């Protein structure tokens, strides 16, 4: 595997871990529920952006593996 693809895979793995932790915080942590709505909305927006980035990285990696 080429070096830049390895870096993309590493980045993907790190991002997936962070997105999963953020999702758990949003879904299960009472602190999240106590935050002002604007902060909650921004965290949800961040999680959605992370998911979109994960999808993009997956597609780029798949293209390199063809």
C-alpha positions, 0 to 999 in steps of 0.5 A: 500500500502506498504511503499516502494511502496508509496515511489516509487509513490512519486518519480514517481510523482516528476520525472514526474513533473520535466520531464514535466517542462524540456520538456516545457523548451526544446520545448517552451523557447527561452533560450534553443534555444540560448544554445550551441548545446552540452548543448541542446543535454545533456538536451534532453538526460536528458529528455530521461533518465527521461522518461525511469526512469518513465517507469521503475517506472511505471512497478515496481509499477504495479508489486507490485499492482498485 
